[in-house]
Amino acid sequence: MIRSLSLPLRWSGAGFRGFSLLPLAISFVVLVCLSLLAIQLWMTLRAREVQLNEAARESSNLAHSVAQHAYDTIKEADTVLVGLVERVENDGVSDTQLARIHQLLVTRVAELPQLHGIFIYAKDGRWLVNSQKALLTNLNNSDRDYFIYHRTHDDRGPYIGPPVRSKSTGDWIVTVSRRINLPDGSFGGVALATINMNYFRLFYERFSIGKHGAIFIASGNGILLLRRPFDESLLGRDISMFPVFHDYLSKSPVGTAMIKSGVDGVTRINSYRRIKEYPLVVSAAFSQDEVLAEWRLDAVLQNAVGGVLVLLLALIGYRVVRQIGLRVKSEAGLLEARNELELINETLARLANQDGLTGLANRRHFDQSLLAEFSRAQREKCALALVLIDVDFFKQYNDIYGHVAGDECLRKIGKVVAYSMRRPGDLAARYGGEEMVILLPATELAGALAVAEGVRDAVQSLGVEHRGNPLGVVTASVGVAAFMPVHLENQAVELVELADTALYKAKASGRNKVCSESPCESVRQAAGVYAFR
């Protein structure tokens, strides 16, 4: 235990032998106040970043839900169309067939709530049959965008057209269509499924996106199909030059970005997603101002309170410094001694568990951790893995290059081993001499082998010259062991012995290898284990 000693202080009115601590104390108070302000500012900015990140995650999840909903809706309609096209192309459109198809279409529309209607048009645009109970045959749709598209394109895939008003009901609909071919492959008509726009609107209105949030679905070429908030004048608008399409979708089909809307000028946290199976793009966005509204209020209140507290602290500190003079200055020396004592104690505590050369945990720390993790593995019935690393031909390395170079080599390898710790519970330690270990809780043999191979490869990749090694560079042999310890049947030392046996196998098989050992394998003789070291 380290103890501090109080030394008598000699005071001369103005300070210690003519040196006044008053300006220094004032500077300290000012520094504390500025530090508090800086910390307050950092916390405020950090809270803003967290708020924006959370909103980005929410918008991404929302975009995924909207995309999945759009895909499921279109897929169900398109599946019906595929069957209709196949039936018309193979069975024809006789009166008997049309009557059967009509009954099928009425049933399908009744089963699928999103469907507004299903239609089959002849090659001249005449209505052949549809899902309406009372068939209308005096209408022609040859002027519709989807009809013109299929008539002029041989593509047999689905086509999602711009929003239109239904000729039969006057409702806004989204169209999904497929081309029908005659037996000779020429254009024979169109099979069309219409989806009521309100089906999408009702789904989008379930989400809480704020007053200025937005959700939209558009065709792959940038034609707006529907947007929340709903504005009829925007339906069918070309938004292909807006930032989502022009700047972002061209680089990645999925993403989140801060984008200023080309529709209403609102800056939003926008998550967009292109649906691979169909030519559709969806976007879900939260207004940046609304996302940060609560943060702004909290920031104003916190900064106001913090500013007042800092001001009071500055005033009180200044008066205290002026009024208590000698006591403050004498205690400053004691405070400094106490701080140094705490620092020394912290350093000693750290050094007690740290290897001075490599910076890894030392043998004492490893032994303690091994026992603790072994007991934990027994309680939780999970595997515990140990990776034992030994530098190949290290004695020759010291003989050739000297112990100073050997120490530097171990430092480099220690950094590689430390980098292999990817989880908080992993522990890398110097086991002794040129041997290092990695303790991997809750890790099966396969995972431990992957870590071991990474370490072996990384050590070789360091390219540290070693003329005493046949490979010309420093390499390491690695032994790996892992098993699930059973209470009252296994001891922690068994894991070390298995890893040591595996290391022997790696050495015996030519070094620069990774070998493993499990409890079911035969145990090597201790003399054989060290014969190759």
Sequence and secondary structure as in RCSB ss.txt:
>XXXX:A:sequence
MIRSLSLPLRWSGAGFRGFSLLPLAISFVVLVCLSLLAIQLWMTLRAREVQLNEAARESSNLAHSVAQHAYDTIK
EADTVLVGLVERVENDGVSDTQLARIHQLLVTRVAELPQLHGIFIYAKDGRWLVNSQKALLTNLNNSDRDYFIYH
RTHDDRGPYIGPPVRSKSTGDWIVTVSRRINLPDGSFGGVALATINMNYFRLFYERFSIGKHGAIFIASGNGILL
LRRPFDESLLGRDISMFPVFHDYLSKSPVGTAMIKSGVDGVTRINSYRRIKEYPLVVSAAFSQDEVLAEWRLDAV
LQNAVGGVLVLLLALIGYRVVRQIGLRVKSEAGLLEARNELELINETLARLANQDGLTGLANRRHFDQSLLAEFS
RAQREKCALALVLIDVDFFKQYNDIYGHVAGDECLRKIGKVVAYSMRRPGDLAARYGGEEMVILLPATELAGALA
VAEGVRDAVQSLGVEHRGNPLGVVTASVGVAAFMPVHLENQAVELVELADTALYKAKASGRNKVCSESPCESVRQ
AAGVYAFR
>XXXX:A:secstr
            SSSBTTB SHHHHHHHHHHHHHHHHHHHHHHHHHHHHHHHHHHHHHHHHHHHHHHHHHHHHHH
HHHHHHHHHHHHHHHH   HHHHHHHHHHHHHHHHH TTEEEEEEEETTSBEEEES SS   S B TTSHHHHHH
HH    S EE   EE TTT  EEEEEEEEEE TTSSEEEEEEEEEEHHHHHHHHTTS   TT EEEEEETTSBEE
EEES  GGGTT B TTSHIIIIIITT SEEEEEEE TTT  EEEEEEEEETTTTEEEEEEEEHHHHHHHHHHHHH
HHHHHHHHHHHHHHHHHHHHHHHHHHHHHHHHHHHHHHHHHHHHHHHHHHHHTB TTTSSB HHHHHHHHHHHHH
HHHHHT  EEEEEEEETTHHHHHHHH HHHHHHHHHHHHHHHHHT  STT EEEEEETTEEEEEEET  HHHHHH
HHHHHHHHHHHT  B TTSTTSB  EEEEEEEE   TTT  HHHHHHHHHHHHHHHHHTTSS EEEE TTS    
HHHHTTT 
